[in-house]
Amino acid sequence: MITQTWRLALNCAPKLVLLPIVPVASLVDAPDGAVLQADAVLLDAAGEDISIDFIAGYGAAADVPQDLKQALLALVAYWFENRDTSTVTIPAGFDRLVAGYRRVKL
């Protein structure tokens, strides 16, 4: 959630590459002609063996939205309290805290 530099390496990249970590601040190193569009990179042409370096995150720890911090604390506390169960579940209310940050797929 804090700002970090990430590298995405693809063996066969499409023209539009969705970056897996959001929010994206900028591209550090990308193929020639690559354009950052929100949380995706638009490439001139599809290709093979593409590497994209980008900066993603909210900034410093103090800049991370409070509801995401609360959701993470609730999740860790829930898993700690239920560490002896064999099923992985999430606490009540977790979905509501992170709903505004989910990527919508059409």
C-alpha positions as CSV (number, residue, x, y, z in Angstrom):
1,M,0.0,0.0,0.0
2,I,3.0,2.3,0.4
3,T,4.8,3.6,-2.7
4,Q,7.1,1.0,-4.1
5,T,8.8,0.2,-7.5
6,W,7.5,-2.9,-9.2
7,R,8.5,-4.9,-12.3
8,L,6.0,-6.8,-14.5
9,A,7.6,-9.2,-16.8
10,L,5.5,-10.8,-19.6
11,N,6.4,-13.5,-22.1
12,C,3.6,-12.5,-24.5
13,A,2.1,-9.1,-23.9
14,P,-1.1,-7.8,-25.4
15,K,-1.5,-4.2,-26.6
16,L,-3.2,-3.3,-23.3
17,V,-1.5,-4.5,-20.1
18,L,-3.4,-4.2,-16.8
19,L,-1.0,-3.5,-14.0
20,P,-1.6,-5.8,-11.0
21,I,-0.8,-3.2,-8.3
22,V,-2.8,0.0,-8.0
23,P,-2.8,3.0,-7.7
24,V,-0.1,3.5,-10.3
25,A,1.9,6.8,-10.0
26,S,4.2,6.6,-13.0
27,L,6.2,4.4,-15.4
28,V,9.9,4.0,-14.6
29,D,11.0,1.8,-17.5
30,A,8.7,0.6,-20.3
31,P,9.0,-0.3,-24.0
32,D,9.3,2.6,-26.4
33,G,5.9,4.2,-27.1
34,A,4.3,2.8,-23.9
35,V,1.6,5.1,-22.4
36,L,0.3,4.9,-18.9
37,Q,-3.6,5.1,-18.8
38,A,-4.9,5.0,-15.2
39,D,-3.9,1.4,-14.1
40,A,-3.0,0.1,-17.5
41,V,-0.2,0.5,-20.0
42,L,-1.0,0.9,-23.7
43,L,1.7,-0.5,-25.9
44,D,2.4,0.3,-29.6
45,A,2.2,-3.4,-30.5
46,A,1.9,-6.7,-28.8
47,G,5.2,-8.4,-28.3
48,E,7.2,-11.0,-26.5
49,D,9.5,-10.7,-23.5
50,I,8.3,-7.3,-22.3
51,S,9.3,-5.8,-18.9
52,I,7.5,-2.8,-17.4
53,D,8.9,-1.1,-14.3
54,F,6.3,1.2,-12.5
55,I,5.8,3.0,-9.3
56,A,2.6,2.2,-7.4
57,G,1.1,2.9,-4.0
58,Y,-0.5,5.6,-1.9
59,G,2.7,7.3,-0.7
60,A,4.0,7.1,2.8
61,A,2.3,4.9,5.5
62,A,0.4,8.0,6.7
63,D,-1.1,8.5,3.2
64,V,-2.8,5.1,3.0
65,P,-6.5,5.6,3.4
66,Q,-7.8,4.9,6.9
67,D,-10.5,2.4,5.8
68,L,-7.9,0.2,4.1
69,K,-5.7,0.3,7.3
70,Q,-8.8,-0.7,9.3
71,A,-9.7,-3.5,6.9
72,L,-6.2,-4.9,7.1
73,L,-6.2,-4.8,10.9
74,A,-9.6,-6.4,11.1
75,L,-8.5,-9.2,8.7
76,V,-5.3,-10.0,10.6
77,A,-7.1,-9.9,14.0
78,Y,-9.8,-12.3,12.6
79,W,-7.3,-14.7,11.2
80,F,-5.4,-14.7,14.5
81,E,-8.5,-15.4,16.5
82,N,-9.5,-18.2,14.1
83,R,-6.1,-19.6,13.4
84,D,-7.1,-23.2,14.3
85,T,-9.9,-23.4,11.6
86,S,-9.2,-25.2,8.4
87,T,-11.3,-22.9,6.2
88,V,-10.2,-19.4,5.1
89,T,-12.9,-16.9,5.7
90,I,-13.1,-13.1,6.0
91,P,-14.6,-11.1,8.9
92,A,-18.0,-9.5,8.6
93,G,-17.8,-5.9,7.2
94,F,-14.4,-6.5,5.4
95,D,-16.1,-6.3,2.0
96,R,-17.7,-3.0,2.8
97,L,-14.4,-1.5,3.9
98,V,-12.6,-2.4,0.7
99,A,-15.5,-2.1,-1.8
100,G,-14.5,1.3,-3.0
101,Y,-11.0,0.2,-3.9
102,R,-11.9,-2.9,-5.9
103,R,-11.1,-3.0,-9.6
104,V,-14.3,-3.2,-11.6
105,K,-14.3,-5.6,-14.5
106,L,-16.7,-5.2,-17.4
